[in-house]
Amino acid sequence: MRTTTTFALLAALAFSATVFAEEIPVEKIKEKAKTCAACHGEDGNATANGQYPRLAGQYHDYLARALHEYKNGERKNPIMAGFAGTLSEAEIDGLSRYFGALPGKLEDLSKYEQGN
């Protein structure tokens, strides 16, 4: 009985967090993304001499984790820490989903043959 009650409580909390999560309008996310364009390009595919990673097409949860790590200091980069430090949870989620949904120029290794 206790397990059922705990599960129901956790499910209710998860549902309420989803319902009450702050939603950021797409236009605001696009405005925030303009800051990213300086290094990552307007389409999220620039690498600026290979120095900056491509954002477009990345998994949104990977991008969100990276922004959280810059924000809390786990990843060290003064520019990214300054930018990520100003973002709300909803903005991190919105930016991550925005760049993740853009067509990326990421490559996997499937086109290369593995030598025996």
N, C-alpha and C positions, 0 to 999 in steps of 0.2 A: 504494500500500500504506500509506503514511504517513497519508494522509487517512482511510482506513478505520479505522486504529488510533486516530487522534485522535477520530473520530466515536464509536467504540465506548467509548472512555474517557469522553467527555463524557456519553454516554447512560447509562453505568453510574453516574456521579456524580449525574446528575439523578435517576435511579431511587432511589439510596440516600438522597438528601436527602429524597425523598418518603416513603420507608419509615420513616426515622428521625426525621422531623419531630415535634416535641412536639405532642401533641394536647391541647387544653384541653377539659375537660367543659363541656357547654352550661350547666350550672348556674353554673359559675364565670364564664363569659362574661356571663350574665344578671346576676350579682352585680356585675361590673365595670361593666356598662351602667347600673347605678343611679346611678353618678357622673355619667354623661352626661345623665341625666334632668333634673338641676337646670337646665340651659340648653336642652336639645334636646327635653325632654318624655319621658315614659315610653314613648311609642310612636315617638319619634324624629321627630315631625312638628311640634313646637312651634317657634316662631320668636322668642318673647319680644320682642314689638314689632318684629319684623323684624331684630333685632340678631344672632340666631344662625341658622345654616343648618339646614335640615331634613336629617336623616341617613337616614331611612327611604326605601327604594327607590333610593338612590344606588347606582352601580356599586361593588362591593366593592373593586375595584382603585383606584378614585379615593379612596375613604375611607382605604384602607391607605396610599396615597401621601401624603395629607394628614397622617395621623398620623406617618408617618416624617419629613415635613418639619417638623412641630412639634417632634418629638423631636430632630432634628439642627440646629434653628435656622434652617432655610431660610424657614419661615413664622414670623412674629413674633406671639405672643400669650402673655403670661405664664401665664394659666390653662391653656391647652392645652399649652404647653411643659411645665408642671409635671406635668400628667396623663400626657401621652404619654411623658415621660421615664421614667416608672415601668413602662411596658409592655414585655413581652417580644415577640419576633417573633411567637410563637404567639398571644399576646393581641391584638396588632394585627390579625393575620389573622382571629382569631375574632370580634372586635368588628366588623370591617369586613364580614364575611360575615353576622353577625347583623343589623346595621342594614340592610344591602343587601337582606336577605330580607324585611324588614318591609314591609307595605303602605304605600306612600308617597303623599303628597298633592302630588307634584311635577307641574308642568304643562309641557307642551311648547307650541310655538307653532302647532301644527297646526290649532287651532280659530280662529285669526285669519286673515282674508283679507289677502293682500298687495295693496296698491294698485299700479295700473299707472302 
